[in-house]
Amino acid sequence: MKKQTIGFAALAMLQKILSLSCFLVAAGTLGCIRGWIYFILYLIIMAGTLAVLLHRNPTALSFPEKNAEKASGSDITLRNFCSPLSFYGIYIVAGLEARFHWSSVPQPVVAAGLVLSAVANLLMSWALLSNKYYEADTPMLKDAQPVVCSSGPYRFVRHPGYLFMSFWAVTVGMIFGWATGIVSAVIVLLLILRTYYEDQSLLASFPGYVRYAQQVKYRLIPFIW
């Protein structure tokens, strides 16, 4: 296994731990039980997913080549806004919401949110494990020629990762309250826009994707869009 692959996996777990740190600092307490349950489930699922991924495909999490030319466009700009919100922003707001008690979320809703967030993370893992290019920063690399994935959830929609991530964002709002829900709504909007622009980029860049788009007609939501 390449050292850079191990380094990327360690970096991925570090990012999740930083997400937890953002939440704890914003919350100003170690006593938010729902936060701990959420993050423990989140970290367990992510660690398991990385372990399976590295066992099946050790190069899947390799860093991109330093000299690889990166593409630009609306989908990349949207990614640069969406990723920090998803990794850190939503947890900072969730922590502040827990600290200042902006919301009083009924316990059944919190419990449902925790269960559904675990389901959402498992579904995102399904997409990640199905597509070897999911975390390889393609199609953002102009000189890469990935094979279009048509297995797993990619049999049903062209961007299942964004669908499952939208589902996840909603569940975080269910757990922590209305202010977090606003951030969740922004993330979902950005993901919808990103789906549209990335789809256009893929159709223009990869001939194999045109054929795949003819087979799998829906971008994000089956039978709708």
SULVEN-V881459 format. One record per residue. N is the residue number from 1. RES is the residue in one letter. D_FIRST is the distance of its C-alpha to the first C-alpha in Angstrom with 1 decimal. Layout:
BEGIN
n: {N | N}
res: {RES | RES}
d_first: {D_FIRST | D_FIRST}
END
This chain:
BEGIN
n: {1 | 2 | 3 | 4 | 5 | 6 | 7 | 8 | 9 | 10 | 11 | 12 | 13 | 14 | 15 | 16 | 17 | 18 | 19 | 20 | 21 | 22 | 23 | 24 | 25 | 26 | 27 | 28 | 29 | 30 | 31 | 32 | 33 | 34 | 35 | 36 | 37 | 38 | 39 | 40 | 41 | 42 | 43 | 44 | 45 | 46 | 47 | 48 | 49 | 50 | 51 | 52 | 53 | 54 | 55 | 56 | 57 | 58 | 59 | 60 | 61 | 62 | 63 | 64 | 65 | 66 | 67 | 68 | 69 | 70 | 71 | 72 | 73 | 74 | 75 | 76 | 77 | 78 | 79 | 80 | 81 | 82 | 83 | 84 | 85 | 86 | 87 | 88 | 89 | 90 | 91 | 92 | 93 | 94 | 95 | 96 | 97 | 98 | 99 | 100 | 101 | 102 | 103 | 104 | 105 | 106 | 107 | 108 | 109 | 110 | 111 | 112 | 113 | 114 | 115 | 116 | 117 | 118 | 119 | 120 | 121 | 122 | 123 | 124 | 125 | 126 | 127 | 128 | 129 | 130 | 131 | 132 | 133 | 134 | 135 | 136 | 137 | 138 | 139 | 140 | 141 | 142 | 143 | 144 | 145 | 146 | 147 | 148 | 149 | 150 | 151 | 152 | 153 | 154 | 155 | 156 | 157 | 158 | 159 | 160 | 161 | 162 | 163 | 164 | 165 | 166 | 167 | 168 | 169 | 170 | 171 | 172 | 173 | 174 | 175 | 176 | 177 | 178 | 179 | 180 | 181 | 182 | 183 | 184 | 185 | 186 | 187 | 188 | 189 | 190 | 191 | 192 | 193 | 194 | 195 | 196 | 197 | 198 | 199 | 200 | 201 | 202 | 203 | 204 | 205 | 206 | 207 | 208 | 209 | 210 | 211 | 212 | 213 | 214 | 215 | 216 | 217 | 218 | 219 | 220 | 221 | 222 | 223 | 224 | 225}
res: {M | K | K | Q | T | I | G | F | A | A | L | A | M | L | Q | K | I | L | S | L | S | C | F | L | V | A | A | G | T | L | G | C | I | R | G | W | I | Y | F | I | L | Y | L | I | I | M | A | G | T | L | A | V | L | L | H | R | N | P | T | A | L | S | F | P | E | K | N | A | E | K | A | S | G | S | D | I | T | L | R | N | F | C | S | P | L | S | F | Y | G | I | Y | I | V | A | G | L | E | A | R | F | H | W | S | S | V | P | Q | P | V | V | A | A | G | L | V | L | S | A | V | A | N | L | L | M | S | W | A | L | L | S | N | K | Y | Y | E | A | D | T | P | M | L | K | D | A | Q | P | V | V | C | S | S | G | P | Y | R | F | V | R | H | P | G | Y | L | F | M | S | F | W | A | V | T | V | G | M | I | F | G | W | A | T | G | I | V | S | A | V | I | V | L | L | L | I | L | R | T | Y | Y | E | D | Q | S | L | L | A | S | F | P | G | Y | V | R | Y | A | Q | Q | V | K | Y | R | L | I | P | F | I | W}
d_first: {0.0 | 3.8 | 6.5 | 8.6 | 6.9 | 7.3 | 10.5 | 11.7 | 11.5 | 13.4 | 15.7 | 16.4 | 17.5 | 19.4 | 21.3 | 22.4 | 23.6 | 25.4 | 27.1 | 28.3 | 29.5 | 31.4 | 33.1 | 34.1 | 35.5 | 37.5 | 38.7 | 39.8 | 39.3 | 36.9 | 39.3 | 38.4 | 37.6 | 36.8 | 34.3 | 32.5 | 32.5 | 31.1 | 28.3 | 27.3 | 27.1 | 25.2 | 22.5 | 22.2 | 21.8 | 19.3 | 17.1 | 17.4 | 16.7 | 13.4 | 12.4 | 13.6 | 12.1 | 8.5 | 9.4 | 11.3 | 9.5 | 6.0 | 7.8 | 10.8 | 10.7 | 10.0 | 13.0 | 15.8 | 16.7 | 19.2 | 21.9 | 21.7 | 25.2 | 25.5 | 28.3 | 31.0 | 33.4 | 34.8 | 31.7 | 29.7 | 32.6 | 32.7 | 29.0 | 29.6 | 32.5 | 31.0 | 27.6 | 29.2 | 31.8 | 29.4 | 27.0 | 29.8 | 33.3 | 33.9 | 32.9 | 35.2 | 38.0 | 37.3 | 37.5 | 40.7 | 42.1 | 41.4 | 43.0 | 46.1 | 46.6 | 47.0 | 46.7 | 47.7 | 45.4 | 46.8 | 44.7 | 44.4 | 43.0 | 40.4 | 39.5 | 39.2 | 37.1 | 34.6 | 34.3 | 34.1 | 31.5 | 29.2 | 30.0 | 29.2 | 25.8 | 25.0 | 26.3 | 24.2 | 21.1 | 22.5 | 22.7 | 19.2 | 17.8 | 20.2 | 19.4 | 16.1 | 17.7 | 19.1 | 17.1 | 16.3 | 19.7 | 21.3 | 24.2 | 24.5 | 23.1 | 25.9 | 23.9 | 21.6 | 22.8 | 21.2 | 22.5 | 24.8 | 23.7 | 26.7 | 25.4 | 25.5 | 27.7 | 27.7 | 30.3 | 32.7 | 32.3 | 30.5 | 29.1 | 28.5 | 26.1 | 29.1 | 31.4 | 29.5 | 29.0 | 32.8 | 33.4 | 31.3 | 33.3 | 36.5 | 35.5 | 34.8 | 38.4 | 39.7 | 38.2 | 39.4 | 42.4 | 44.1 | 42.8 | 39.2 | 40.3 | 41.5 | 38.1 | 36.7 | 39.3 | 38.3 | 34.6 | 35.8 | 38.0 | 35.3 | 33.0 | 35.9 | 36.5 | 32.9 | 32.7 | 35.8 | 34.7 | 31.1 | 32.6 | 35.0 | 32.3 | 30.3 | 33.5 | 34.3 | 30.9 | 29.5 | 32.0 | 30.0 | 30.4 | 34.2 | 34.2 | 31.9 | 34.3 | 37.2 | 35.7 | 34.6 | 37.5 | 36.8 | 34.6 | 34.4 | 37.0 | 37.9 | 41.5 | 42.1 | 40.0}
END
